[in-house]
Amino acid sequence: MILSTEELHRYDRQMLMSEFGLGGQEQLKQAKILVIGCGGLGSPVLLYLTAAGVGTLGIVENDIIDISNLQRQILYNTASVGISKIDETEKRLKALNPFVEIQKYPVRLSSENALTIIKDYDIVVDGTDNFPTRYLVNDACVILNKPFIYGAIHRFEGQVAVFNYKGSATYRDLFPQPPPPEQAPNCAEAGVLGVLPGIIGSMQALEAMKVITGIGEPLAGKLLMLDTLSMQNRIIKIPVIPDSPKITTLINYEVFCGVQENKKEVEEITYEELLELQSQNLSNTDISYQLIDVREPHEFAVRNIGGELMPLSELEKHLPEISQDKTVVIHCQSGIRSMRAIKLLKEKYGYQNLINLKGGIAAINTL
């Protein structure tokens, strides 16, 4: 028997179910599951897989805990702010279940390291919120023949699917081409109801357990979509695209998703360069630049860097206030809305003097 007496007692409620039993628990004990990200989705995924008794959990995460994470990232508390997410996650999971082995990868998943990291695991659970990483995870799983548990959240809606499981559809069958970056805001830009990642992440953990133990019917070749405002969900089938190109190597996914191309089209300035620009204007009464903040008023009230507030949703109302002669630096929370604002002003109104603040407020460590 591979379970100790204490483990048998700990997992008793799961093993009481005949469909699961001792065999299912032993399969979990022998399983190795990799979780990409320990944020909103990763928190419930990791907590429930740890509690359930998965033998080895790998975690890929290189971020630091911010106070804005606490509304949905339930692995952390107020005292955790400023600490490494992956270190705090390991501490929390070990306190929950010392029988689970934790493997840490404090890096950003990339085309250079993905195959090396993923190859030793049975399943990959993706808890990220951007298209380049999703395509990267999908392609690495296809190359290595690993199931990929997908979850996505947006405002009040969530999605769950199981890709690349026993010949089922992959993420590229659902999204053959990525949407334009300006049409794919992350949680920092679009917002998310705090409880939603808890629901979707729990579903991801459940799908991972089903794949490992063979119970039930995984969401392979299917996409579950949940609307929490109405609590209605529907499941659609994802057909495999015939004769799609075979994936044999990893590529530059930021280029594939248009992120780098978008940046090339828009001139950018770092916060340090903005400070230098501001210092050059201190001794000059004729200010040569304008700083515009296109976030919402509640975001501006929490923290701002002195820009003129012109929310993206009302930007066209502010056209008379936007200079066409000075350098205009536009910023938002992470750089997505400001890029959208620049694209609107350039294409519709002919502005040629616009610069994006790279990474937005989120990239400024001094605030």
C-alpha positions as CSV (number, residue, x, y, z in Angstrom):
1,M,0.0,0.0,0.0
2,I,1.4,3.4,-1.0
3,L,-0.7,5.4,1.5
4,S,0.2,5.9,5.1
5,T,-2.3,5.3,8.0
6,E,-2.6,9.1,8.4
7,E,-3.3,9.6,4.7
8,L,-6.0,6.9,4.7
9,H,-7.7,8.8,7.5
10,R,-7.2,12.2,5.8
11,Y,-8.7,11.1,2.5
12,D,-11.4,8.9,4.0
13,R,-14.4,10.9,2.7
14,Q,-13.1,10.6,-0.9
15,M,-12.4,6.9,-0.6
16,L,-15.9,6.1,0.8
17,M,-17.3,6.7,-2.7
18,S,-17.2,3.4,-4.6
19,E,-16.5,5.1,-7.9
20,F,-13.4,6.6,-6.4
21,G,-12.2,4.3,-3.7
22,L,-8.7,3.4,-2.6
23,G,-7.6,3.0,-6.2
24,G,-8.5,6.5,-7.1
25,Q,-6.7,7.9,-4.1
26,E,-3.6,5.9,-5.0
27,Q,-3.7,7.2,-8.5
28,L,-3.8,10.8,-7.1
29,K,-0.9,10.0,-4.9
30,Q,1.2,8.9,-7.9
31,A,0.2,11.8,-10.1
32,K,2.3,14.7,-11.0
33,I,0.4,17.9,-12.0
34,L,1.9,21.1,-13.2
35,V,0.0,24.4,-12.5
36,I,1.0,27.5,-14.5
37,G,0.4,30.5,-12.3
38,C,-0.9,30.7,-8.7
39,G,-3.2,33.7,-9.0
40,G,-7.0,33.8,-9.2
41,L,-7.4,30.5,-11.0
42,G,-4.2,28.9,-9.6
43,S,-5.2,29.5,-6.0
44,P,-8.3,27.2,-5.9
45,V,-6.7,24.7,-8.3
46,L,-3.6,24.3,-6.0
47,L,-5.6,24.4,-2.7
48,Y,-8.1,21.7,-3.8
49,L,-5.5,19.4,-5.5
50,T,-3.3,19.7,-2.4
51,A,-6.2,18.9,-0.1
52,A,-7.3,16.0,-2.4
53,G,-3.8,14.4,-2.1
54,V,-2.1,14.8,-5.4
55,G,1.4,13.4,-5.0
56,T,3.4,16.0,-6.7
57,L,2.5,19.6,-7.7
58,G,4.7,21.7,-9.9
59,I,4.1,25.5,-9.8
60,V,5.3,28.0,-12.3
61,E,5.1,31.6,-11.0
62,N,7.5,34.5,-10.8
63,D,5.3,37.3,-9.5
64,I,5.1,39.2,-6.3
65,I,1.9,39.5,-4.2
66,D,0.1,42.9,-4.6
67,I,-2.8,44.1,-2.5
68,S,-5.0,44.2,-5.6
69,N,-4.6,40.3,-5.8
70,L,-6.3,39.7,-2.5
71,Q,-9.8,40.2,-3.8
72,R,-9.6,36.9,-5.6
73,Q,-6.3,35.1,-5.0
74,I,-7.2,33.2,-1.8
75,L,-3.8,31.7,-1.2
76,Y,-2.6,35.0,0.3
77,N,-3.5,37.5,3.0
78,T,-2.7,41.1,3.8
79,A,0.6,40.2,5.5
80,S,1.7,38.5,2.3
81,V,1.8,41.7,0.2
82,G,5.3,42.2,-1.2
83,I,6.3,38.6,-0.8
84,S,7.1,36.1,-3.6
85,K,3.9,34.3,-4.7
86,I,5.6,31.0,-5.2
87,D,7.3,31.0,-1.8
88,E,4.1,32.0,0.0
89,T,2.2,29.3,-2.0
90,E,4.6,26.6,-1.0
91,K,4.3,27.6,2.6
92,R,0.4,27.6,2.5
93,L,0.2,24.3,0.7
94,K,2.6,22.5,3.0
95,A,0.6,23.7,6.0
96,L,-2.5,22.3,4.3
97,N,-1.0,18.9,3.4
98,P,2.5,17.9,4.2
99,F,2.2,14.7,2.2
100,V,2.2,16.6,-1.1
101,E,5.6,17.3,-2.8
102,I,5.9,20.8,-4.2
103,Q,8.3,21.6,-7.1
104,K,8.8,25.3,-7.6
105,Y,9.7,27.0,-10.9
106,P,10.1,30.8,-10.1
107,V,10.3,31.7,-13.8
108,R,8.1,33.1,-16.5
109,L,7.1,30.2,-18.8
110,S,8.6,30.7,-22.2
111,S,9.4,28.9,-25.4
112,E,12.9,28.2,-24.1
113,N,11.9,26.5,-20.9
114,A,8.3,25.1,-21.4
115,L,9.2,21.7,-22.8
116,T,11.9,21.1,-20.1
117,I,9.5,22.0,-17.3
118,I,6.3,20.2,-18.6
119,K,7.9,16.9,-19.8
120,D,8.0,15.3,-16.3
121,Y,4.3,16.0,-15.5
122,D,1.1,14.0,-16.3
123,I,-1.2,17.0,-16.7
124,V,-0.9,20.8,-17.1
125,V,-3.4,23.1,-15.6
126,D,-3.2,26.7,-17.0
127,G,-4.1,29.5,-14.6
128,T,-2.8,32.4,-16.7
129,D,-4.9,35.2,-18.3
130,N,-3.2,35.9,-21.6
131,F,-3.3,34.4,-25.1
132,P,0.5,34.1,-25.7
133,T,0.9,31.8,-22.7
134,R,-2.2,29.8,-23.5
135,Y,-0.9,29.0,-27.0
136,L,2.5,28.2,-25.6
137,V,1.0,25.8,-23.1
138,N,-1.1,24.2,-25.7
139,D,1.7,23.7,-28.2
140,A,4.1,22.3,-25.6
141,C,1.4,19.9,-24.4
142,V,0.7,18.8,-28.0
143,I,4.4,18.2,-28.7
144,L,4.7,16.2,-25.4
145,N,1.3,14.6,-25.6
146,K,0.1,15.9,-22.3
147,P,-3.5,16.8,-21.4
148,F,-4.1,20.5,-20.9
149,I,-6.8,21.7,-18.4
150,Y,-8.0,25.2,-19.6
151,G,-9.7,27.9,-17.6
152,A,-10.5,31.5,-18.5
153,I,-12.3,34.3,-16.7
154,H,-13.7,37.6,-17.9
155,R,-15.8,39.9,-15.7
156,F,-18.7,37.7,-14.8
157,E,-18.1,34.8,-17.2
158,G,-15.9,31.8,-17.2
159,Q,-14.8,28.9,-19.4
160,V,-13.4,25.4,-18.7
161,A,-12.2,22.7,-21.1
162,V,-9.9,19.7,-21.3
163,F,-7.6,19.8,-24.4
164,N,-5.4,17.2,-26.0
165,Y,-6.8,14.3,-24.1
166,K,-6.9,11.0,-25.9
167,G,-7.0,12.7,-29.3
168,S,-9.5,15.3,-28.4
169,A,-9.5,18.9,-29.7
170,T,-6.7,21.3,-28.7
171,Y,-6.8,24.9,-27.9
172,R,-6.0,25.7,-31.5
173,D,-9.1,23.9,-32.6
174,L,-11.1,26.4,-30.4
175,F,-9.1,29.4,-31.3
176,P,-7.2,28.8,-34.6
177,Q,-6.1,32.5,-34.6
178,P,-5.7,34.8,-31.6
179,P,-7.8,37.9,-31.3
180,P,-6.2,41.3,-31.7
181,P,-4.5,42.3,-28.4
182,E,-6.8,45.3,-27.9
183,Q,-9.8,43.0,-28.0
184,A,-8.3,40.6,-25.3
185,P,-8.1,42.6,-22.0
186,N,-6.8,40.8,-18.9
187,C,-8.3,41.0,-15.4
188,A,-6.3,44.1,-14.7
189,E,-8.0,45.9,-17.5
190,A,-11.5,44.3,-17.8
191,G,-12.0,43.5,-14.1
192,V,-13.3,40.2,-12.6
193,L,-15.8,39.3,-9.9
194,G,-13.8,37.9,-7.0
195,V,-15.6,34.7,-6.6
196,L,-15.5,33.7,-10.3
197,P,-12.0,32.4,-10.4
198,G,-12.8,30.3,-7.3
199,I,-15.7,28.6,-9.3
200,I,-13.7,28.1,-12.5
201,G,-10.5,27.1,-10.7
202,S,-12.4,24.5,-8.7
203,M,-13.8,23.1,-11.9
204,Q,-10.3,22.9,-13.4
205,A,-9.1,21.0,-10.3
206,L,-12.1,18.6,-10.7
207,E,-11.3,18.0,-14.4
208,A,-7.7,17.2,-13.5
209,M,-8.8,14.7,-10.9
210,K,-11.2,13.1,-13.4
211,V,-8.4,12.7,-15.9
212,I,-6.0,11.2,-13.4
213,T,-8.5,8.7,-11.9
214,G,-10.6,8.0,-14.9
215,I,-13.9,8.7,-13.1
216,G,-16.8,10.5,-14.9
217,E,-16.6,12.2,-18.2
218,P,-13.9,14.9,-18.6
219,L,-14.7,18.0,-20.7
220,A,-12.6,16.7,-23.6
221,G,-13.7,18.1,-26.9
222,K,-16.1,20.4,-25.0
223,L,-16.2,23.9,-23.7
224,L,-18.2,24.7,-20.6
225,M,-19.3,28.4,-20.5
226,L,-20.7,29.8,-17.3
227,D,-22.5,33.2,-16.8
228,T,-22.5,33.9,-13.1
229,L,-25.1,36.7,-13.3
230,S,-27.8,34.3,-14.5
231,M,-26.0,31.1,-13.2
232,Q,-26.7,29.6,-16.6
233,N,-24.1,27.4,-18.3
234,R,-23.9,25.7,-21.6
235,I,-21.5,23.2,-23.1
236,I,-20.5,23.3,-26.8
237,K,-18.6,20.7,-28.7
238,I,-15.2,21.6,-30.1
239,P,-14.5,19.7,-33.3
240,V,-10.9,18.8,-34.3
241,I,-9.9,20.8,-37.3
242,P,-9.0,18.4,-40.1
243,D,-5.6,18.7,-41.8
244,S,-4.4,21.4,-39.4
245,P,-0.6,22.0,-39.4
246,K,1.3,19.6,-37.2
247,I,2.9,21.4,-34.2
248,T,6.6,20.3,-33.9
249,T,8.3,23.3,-32.4
250,L,7.6,26.3,-30.1
251,I,7.6,29.8,-31.6
252,N,7.5,33.4,-30.4
253,Y,4.0,33.6,-29.1
254,E,4.0,37.4,-28.5
255,V,4.6,37.9,-32.2
256,F,2.0,35.2,-33.1
257,C,-0.6,37.0,-30.9
258,G,0.3,40.4,-32.3
259,V,1.6,41.8,-29.0
260,Q,5.1,42.8,-30.2
261,E,3.7,44.0,-33.5
262,N,1.3,46.3,-31.7
263,K,4.1,47.7,-29.6
264,K,6.2,48.4,-32.7
265,E,3.3,50.4,-34.1
266,V,3.1,52.5,-31.0
267,E,6.0,54.6,-29.6
268,E,6.6,53.8,-25.9
269,I,8.3,55.4,-23.0
270,T,9.3,53.9,-19.7
271,Y,8.4,55.5,-16.4
272,E,12.1,56.4,-15.8
273,E,12.1,58.2,-19.2
274,L,8.9,60.0,-18.2
275,L,10.5,61.2,-15.0
276,E,13.5,62.5,-17.0
277,L,11.0,64.3,-19.3
278,Q,9.3,65.8,-16.3
279,S,12.6,66.9,-14.8
280,Q,13.5,68.6,-18.1
281,N,10.3,70.6,-17.8
282,L,10.8,71.7,-14.2
283,S,12.8,74.8,-15.2
284,N,10.7,75.5,-18.3
285,T,7.5,77.4,-17.9
286,D,6.4,76.2,-21.4
287,I,5.6,72.5,-20.7
288,S,6.4,70.4,-23.7
289,Y,4.3,67.3,-23.0
290,Q,0.9,66.3,-21.8
291,L,0.2,63.3,-19.5
292,I,-3.2,61.6,-19.9
293,D,-4.6,58.8,-17.7
294,V,-7.3,56.7,-19.5
295,R,-8.4,54.6,-16.6
296,E,-11.6,54.9,-14.7
297,P,-12.2,57.4,-11.8
298,H,-12.1,54.8,-9.1
299,E,-8.7,53.6,-10.3
300,F,-7.4,57.1,-10.5
301,A,-8.5,57.7,-6.9
302,V,-6.6,54.8,-5.6
303,R,-3.3,55.9,-7.2
304,N,-2.2,58.1,-10.0
305,I,0.9,59.8,-11.3
306,G,-0.6,63.3,-11.9
307,G,-2.0,62.7,-15.4
308,E,-5.2,64.3,-16.6
309,L,-8.1,61.9,-16.2
310,M,-9.8,61.1,-19.5
311,P,-11.3,57.6,-19.3
312,L,-11.1,55.5,-22.4
313,S,-14.9,55.1,-22.4
314,E,-15.3,58.9,-22.7
315,L,-12.1,59.8,-24.5
316,E,-13.8,61.3,-27.6
317,K,-15.5,63.8,-25.3
318,H,-12.1,65.1,-24.3
319,L,-10.7,65.7,-27.8
320,P,-10.5,69.5,-27.4
321,E,-8.3,68.9,-24.3
322,I,-5.8,66.6,-26.1
323,S,-2.9,68.5,-27.6
324,Q,-1.8,68.0,-31.2
325,D,1.3,70.1,-30.8
326,K,3.0,68.7,-27.6
327,T,4.2,65.2,-26.9
328,V,1.2,63.4,-25.4
329,V,2.0,60.5,-23.0
330,I,-1.0,58.2,-22.5
331,H,-1.2,55.6,-19.8
332,C,-3.6,53.1,-18.1
333,Q,-3.1,50.2,-15.6
334,S,-1.1,47.8,-17.8
335,G,-0.7,49.5,-21.2
336,I,-3.6,47.8,-23.0
337,R,-6.2,50.5,-22.8
338,S,-3.7,53.2,-23.5
339,M,-2.7,51.4,-26.7
340,R,-6.3,51.2,-27.6
341,A,-6.7,55.0,-27.0
342,I,-3.6,55.7,-29.1
343,K,-5.0,53.6,-31.9
344,L,-8.3,55.4,-31.8
345,L,-6.8,58.8,-31.8
346,K,-4.3,58.0,-34.6
347,E,-6.7,56.2,-36.9
348,K,-9.8,58.3,-36.4
349,Y,-8.5,61.7,-35.6
350,G,-5.0,61.8,-37.2
351,Y,-2.9,62.3,-34.0
352,Q,0.8,61.7,-34.6
353,N,2.2,62.9,-31.3
354,L,1.2,60.1,-29.0
355,I,3.4,57.9,-26.8
356,N,2.4,54.9,-24.6
357,L,3.6,54.5,-21.1
358,K,5.2,51.1,-21.2
359,G,3.5,48.6,-18.8
360,G,1.3,51.4,-17.3
361,I,0.8,52.0,-13.6
362,A,1.4,48.3,-12.9
363,A,5.0,48.5,-14.0
364,I,5.9,51.4,-11.7
365,N,7.5,49.9,-8.6
366,T,7.9,53.2,-6.8
367,L,4.1,53.8,-6.3
